[in-house]
């Protein structure tokens, strides 16, 4: 069980979007393959979908020791992910070009912006930029894990049988 868990942790774990790094990397690869490998018009029906998850830690569930996560609220991840998703949306819906995004005047510009966003996401993960593991999660939010199984396995009475 985590000590020092309070209402701020419920917001962080319950309302922010969390992504396993492996899921995000897979999504980026699939998006690039989808855009680069599709001849003709791209269909949203076949576009990869990015899946977010709840925070892997809860008051009674410790953050996994063997997985890396990204939280949209940490560092520049919200911007990176949303830029990638927006670029994909423009590529899928070229009528959005009428909105006049900076440096995106053509469908080719949108595809190049998507590839640049994909490279930024992959590079940030490779540099472990604002990537969260168990230690960084517990340090960032100033919480400590107390293992209830070892805490309750001791005896509570005096040892020995003397009176």
Residue pairs with C-beta under 8 A, 6 or more apart in sequence:
1 59
1 60
1 145
1 146
1 148
2 9
2 57
2 59
2 60
2 62
2 143
2 144
2 145
2 146
3 143
3 144
3 145
3 146
4 142
4 143
4 144
5 59
5 143
8 141
9 59
9 141
9 143
12 55
12 71
12 73
12 141
13 54
13 55
13 57
13 58
14 54
14 55
16 55
16 71
16 72
16 73
17 52
17 53
17 71
17 72
18 52
18 53
18 54
18 55
18 56
18 69
18 70
18 71
18 72
19 50
19 51
19 52
19 53
19 69
19 70
19 71
19 72
19 81
20 53
20 67
20 68
20 69
20 70
21 67
21 68
21 69
21 70
21 125
21 131
22 67
22 68
23 50
23 51
23 53
24 50
24 70
24 81
24 121
24 125
25 122
25 125
27 48
27 49
27 50
27 51
28 84
28 118
28 121
28 122
30 48
31 47
31 48
31 84
31 88
31 114
31 118
32 114
32 115
32 118
34 42
34 46
34 47
34 48
35 42
35 88
35 91
35 111
35 114
35 115
38 46
42 91
42 92
43 92
44 92
44 93
47 88
47 92
50 81
50 85
52 72
55 69
55 71
56 63
56 64
56 67
56 69
57 63
57 137
62 134
62 145
63 132
63 133
63 134
63 137
63 138
64 134
65 133
65 134
67 133
68 128
68 131
68 132
68 133
69 131
69 132
69 133
69 137
70 77
70 81
70 125
70 130
70 131
70 132
71 77
71 132
72 78
72 81
74 130
74 132
74 140
75 129
75 130
76 124
76 129
76 130
77 124
77 130
80 117
80 120
80 121
80 124
81 121
83 113
83 117
83 120
84 114
84 117
84 118
84 120
84 121
86 101
87 110
87 113
87 114
87 117
88 114
89 96
90 96
90 97
90 101
90 104
90 110
90 113
90 114
91 107
91 110
91 111
91 114
94 107
94 110
97 104
97 105
97 106
97 107
97 110
101 110
101 113
103 109
103 113
104 110
104 113
124 130
124 131
125 131
132 140
138 144
138 145
